[in-house]
Amino acid sequence: MDRRTPRGLTAAATATVALFALAGPATASGPARAGALPQARVFMVSPVQSSGDQMLTDSKDAAAAVPSSAYATAALRNLDGSGGLSGKWAYVRSDTGASANVADVGAFTRADDQFEQVMAYFWVNEAQEYLQGLGFGSELPGANDRAQPVRINQWGADNSFFTDKKAEIRFGKGGVDDAEDAEVIVHEYGHAVHNAQVPGFGTSPEAGAIGEAFGDYLAVEVGSFADAAYGWPRKTDLACVGDWDSVTYSSAPHCLRRIDGNKVYADRVGEVHADGEIWSRALFDIRGALGGRTADRIIVNAQFGFAPDTSFQDAALKTIATAQRMYGKSAADAVRQAFSARQIPGIQ
């Protein structure tokens, strides 16, 4: 089976519908009432994840390739009233098909180019709302709390990336189009968060690996929180990233990458996605020890103190120190243990 270029590779180098009534923003304090906000058709993270069906295929963007139960109706929040997919935390520029009109967002399926535009807006907004719910932008510094520009099919290939030249996320097409999978969308948003926190982040191999790891971890966290907040089904392994996007280039059960592997520091191979699985496992273990909210407040807050070319050791020490400052010794010990288990030098 052909395997395409791993997504995000250029990030460091370029410096019926299931009628779930979504009640409002997926913030860490839970959903609020949506009122009369536009209701859009979106995937509940992804069709594979919500159905558990590992036999789903792209079938050239055919609407019939996925069950109608893979969709939910979701409120589009924070729109600016322009009539397009533009708002407080995201705006979509597309060169694939006509730009989506807000008035039509409840009618699109994956056979429509505009469906990817809606998915990109919804899930970028969802990711920033999740960070806002953790306190970023209020009691803690903002983490990419701006309108994030997004382009669909600007890459012209089956790959997606964040570019710091315009602080823009670009989603590709081919196989399962990248913006059909919420975890792919949020992964790339993770790069935007890192770059907003530390301009030019990812200039060394280890920093690049940390960036890929954080993108994978954030994708899992935001999707998991949305599942819980809205009562969406999750029928695949939590630690698997990109279940839907990866059906075209992986064997079942499909995963782009995992965040629960057993790699340690000595297993580095010098490729940022592969080496990122060392760091993402540490983040996943911190989550397991401290719970999602506490872990994520520590993990994201620590990143403000990273250098653009940070090493695993320096980033781990900064994260441990952040845990100590925010929550005390027991939290710091849990974070230290997670990094120590990955055998990161200097962490005992």
C-alpha positions in Angstrom: 0.0 0.0 0.0 1.3 3.4 -0.9 2.2 5.6 2.0 2.2 9.3 1.4 4.6 11.9 2.8 4.0 12.3 6.5 1.9 15.3 7.3 3.5 18.3 9.0 6.9 17.5 7.5 7.5 21.1 6.4 6.4 22.7 9.7 9.9 22.9 11.1 11.5 23.6 7.8 9.3 26.6 7.1 10.2 27.7 10.6 -29.7 12.1 7.0 -27.2 13.1 9.7 -27.2 12.0 13.4 -29.0 15.0 14.9 -27.0 15.5 18.0 -28.1 18.9 19.4 -24.7 20.4 20.2 -25.4 22.8 22.9 -22.4 25.2 22.6 -18.7 25.6 23.0 -16.4 22.7 23.9 -14.7 24.6 26.6 -13.2 22.8 29.6 -16.2 23.8 31.7 -18.6 22.1 29.4 -21.0 23.1 26.7 -23.3 26.1 26.9 -26.5 26.8 25.1 -26.1 27.4 21.3 -29.2 29.5 20.9 -29.8 30.3 17.2 -26.3 29.8 16.0 -25.9 28.3 12.5 -26.0 24.5 12.7 -23.4 22.8 10.4 -22.9 19.2 9.4 -19.6 17.9 10.7 -18.0 14.6 11.5 -17.9 13.5 15.1 -14.1 13.6 15.0 -14.0 11.0 12.1 -16.2 8.4 10.6 -13.9 5.6 11.6 -13.7 6.8 15.2 -17.4 7.3 15.7 -18.4 4.0 13.9 -15.6 1.7 14.7 -15.7 0.5 11.1 -12.2 -0.1 9.9 -13.4 -1.1 6.5 -14.5 2.4 5.5 -12.7 3.8 2.4 -12.6 7.1 0.7 -14.2 6.0 -2.6 -13.2 9.3 -4.3 -15.1 11.5 -1.9 -18.4 9.7 -2.4 -21.0 10.8 0.1 -22.2 7.1 0.3 -18.8 5.9 1.5 -19.6 6.8 5.1 -22.8 6.2 7.1 -25.1 9.1 7.8 -24.6 8.4 11.5 -21.0 9.6 11.2 -22.3 13.2 11.0 -23.6 15.4 13.7 -25.2 18.9 13.5 -22.9 21.3 15.4 -23.2 25.0 16.2 -20.7 27.3 14.4 -19.6 29.7 17.1 -17.7 32.9 17.1 -18.6 33.8 13.5 -18.1 37.5 12.6 -21.4 37.9 10.7 -19.9 38.3 7.3 -21.8 35.3 5.9 -18.7 33.3 5.4 -16.5 31.0 7.5 -14.7 33.8 9.3 -14.7 34.5 13.0 -12.9 35.2 16.2 -10.6 32.2 16.2 -10.5 31.0 12.6 -11.1 32.1 9.0 -11.1 29.9 6.0 -9.6 30.8 2.6 -10.2 28.2 0.0 -9.2 27.6 -3.6 -11.2 24.4 -3.9 -14.7 25.0 -5.0 -16.8 28.0 -4.1 -16.4 29.4 -0.6 -19.0 28.1 1.8 -21.9 30.3 2.8 -23.0 30.1 6.4 -26.6 29.8 5.3 -25.8 26.4 3.6 -23.5 24.8 6.2 -26.2 22.3 7.3 -26.5 20.8 3.8 -22.9 19.8 2.9 -21.6 16.2 2.9 -18.1 15.0 2.3 -18.8 15.0 -1.5 -18.9 18.8 -1.3 -15.6 20.8 -1.2 -17.3 23.1 1.2 -17.6 20.3 3.8 -13.9 20.5 4.4 -14.1 24.3 4.8 -16.8 23.8 7.5 -14.8 21.1 9.2 -11.7 23.3 9.3 -13.6 26.2 10.8 -15.4 24.1 13.4 -12.4 22.2 14.6 -10.0 25.1 14.7 -12.5 27.0 16.7 -13.1 24.0 18.9 -9.4 23.7 19.6 -9.0 27.3 20.6 -12.1 27.1 22.8 -10.6 24.1 24.5 -7.5 26.2 25.3 -9.6 29.1 26.4 -11.5 26.7 28.8 -8.1 25.7 30.3 -7.5 29.4 31.2 -5.3 30.4 28.3 -6.2 33.9 27.3 -7.5 34.8 30.8 -5.6 33.6 33.9 -2.8 32.3 31.7 -1.2 33.8 28.6 -3.1 33.4 25.4 -2.0 30.5 23.2 -2.6 31.4 19.6 -5.7 33.4 20.6 -6.3 35.1 17.3 -8.1 34.4 14.1 -6.2 31.5 12.5 -6.0 31.6 8.7 -6.7 28.3 7.0 -6.4 27.3 3.3 -7.9 24.2 1.7 -5.8 22.5 -1.0 -3.2 25.1 -1.2 -0.6 22.4 -0.9 -1.8 20.6 -4.0 -0.9 17.2 -2.6 -2.0 14.7 0.0 -0.2 16.5 2.8 -0.9 19.3 5.3 1.3 21.7 7.2 1.6 24.9 9.1 3.8 27.6 7.6 5.2 30.4 9.7 5.7 32.6 6.7 2.0 33.6 6.9 1.2 31.8 10.2 -1.2 29.8 8.1 -2.5 26.2 8.1 -2.8 24.5 4.7 -4.7 21.3 4.1 -4.2 19.0 1.2 -6.3 16.6 -0.8 -6.0 13.1 -2.1 -7.1 9.8 -0.6 -9.2 11.0 2.4 -9.0 14.8 2.1 -7.1 16.0 5.1 -9.7 18.4 6.5 -12.2 15.5 6.7 -10.4 14.2 9.8 -10.7 16.4 12.9 -7.4 15.0 14.4 -5.5 16.1 11.3 -7.0 19.6 11.6 -6.1 19.9 15.3 -2.7 18.4 14.8 -1.8 21.2 12.4 -3.4 23.7 14.8 -0.9 22.4 17.4 1.9 23.7 15.2 0.2 27.1 15.0 -0.1 27.2 18.8 3.6 26.3 19.3 4.7 29.0 16.8 2.5 31.6 18.5 4.0 30.7 21.9 7.6 30.6 20.6 8.1 32.2 17.1 10.1 29.9 14.8 9.7 26.9 17.1 11.1 23.7 15.7 14.6 24.6 14.4 16.3 21.5 15.8 15.5 17.8 15.2 14.3 17.4 18.8 12.3 20.6 18.9 10.7 19.4 15.6 9.8 16.1 17.2 8.3 17.9 20.2 6.2 19.9 17.8 4.9 16.8 16.0 4.2 15.1 19.4 2.3 18.1 20.8 0.2 18.2 17.6 -0.7 14.6 17.9 -1.4 14.9 21.6 -3.6 18.0 21.2 -5.6 16.3 18.5 -6.4 13.4 20.8 -7.3 15.8 23.7 -9.6 18.1 21.8 -11.3 15.1 20.1 -11.7 13.3 23.4 -13.1 16.4 25.1 -15.6 17.0 22.3 -16.7 13.3 22.5 -17.3 13.7 26.3 -18.9 17.1 26.1 -21.4 16.2 23.3 -22.0 12.5 24.0 -20.4 11.4 20.8 -19.4 7.7 20.4 -15.8 6.7 20.4 -15.3 3.3 19.0 -11.5 3.2 18.3 -8.5 3.4 20.5 -8.0 6.8 22.2 -4.3 6.8 21.6 -4.6 6.3 17.8 -4.3 9.6 15.8 -5.9 10.1 12.4 -8.0 6.9 12.1 -9.9 8.2 9.1 -7.2 10.0 7.2 -4.9 7.0 7.4 -7.3 4.4 5.8 -5.5 5.0 2.5 -2.0 4.3 3.7 -2.2 2.0 6.8 -3.4 -1.4 7.7 -6.4 -1.9 10.0 -6.8 -0.8 12.7 -5.8 2.4 11.0 -3.5 5.0 12.7 -1.4 7.8 11.4 0.6 7.5 14.6 0.1 6.5 18.2 0.7 8.4 21.4 1.0 5.3 23.7 4.1 3.6 22.2 7.1 2.3 24.1 9.9 4.3 22.4 12.6 5.8 24.6 15.2 8.4 23.9 17.7 5.9 22.6 15.2 4.9 19.8 15.6 8.3 18.0 16.1 7.9 14.3 16.3 11.6 13.4 12.9 11.9 11.8 10.6 14.2 13.6 7.4 12.2 13.3 9.0 9.0 14.5 10.9 10.6 17.3 7.8 12.6 18.3 6.3 9.3 19.6 8.8 9.4 22.4 7.6 12.8 23.6 3.9 12.2 23.0 4.0 9.1 25.1 5.4 11.2 28.0 2.5 13.7 27.5 0.0 10.9 27.5 1.4 9.5 30.7 1.2 12.9 32.3 -2.4 13.0 31.4 -2.9 9.6 32.9 -1.3 10.6 36.1 -2.9 14.1 36.6 -6.0 14.1 34.5 -6.5 16.0 31.3 -7.2 19.5 32.6 -4.3 19.7 35.0 -1.9 17.9 32.6 -2.9 20.2 29.7 -2.5 23.4 31.7 1.0 22.3 32.6 2.0 21.1 29.2 0.8 24.1 27.3 2.0 26.6 29.8 5.5 25.1 29.9 5.8 25.6 26.2 6.0 29.4 26.6 9.4 28.8 28.1 10.8 26.6 25.3 13.6 27.8 23.0 13.0 27.5 19.2 15.7 24.8 19.1 15.0 23.2 22.5 16.2 19.7 23.3 14.1 17.0 24.9 16.1 17.4 28.1 15.6 21.2 28.4 11.9 21.0 27.5 11.3 18.2 30.0 13.0 20.2 32.8 10.9 23.3 31.9 7.7 21.2 32.0 8.7 19.7 35.4 9.5 23.2 36.8 6.1 24.5 35.5 4.3 21.6 37.2 6.1 22.5 40.4 5.2 26.1 40.2 1.5 25.6 39.2 0.6 22.5 41.3 3.4 21.6 43.7 5.7 18.7 44.3 3.3 15.8 43.7 2.5 17.1 40.2 6.1 17.8 39.4 7.0 14.2 40.5 4.4 12.8 38.2 5.7 14.8 35.3 9.3 13.9 36.1 8.4 10.2 36.2 6.7 10.4 32.7 9.9 11.9 31.2 12.2 9.5 33.1 10.3 6.6 31.8 11.2 7.7 28.2 14.9 7.7 29.4 15.4 11.4 28.6 18.9 12.3 29.7 19.2 14.3 32.8 15.7 13.4 34.1 15.7 11.3 37.2 
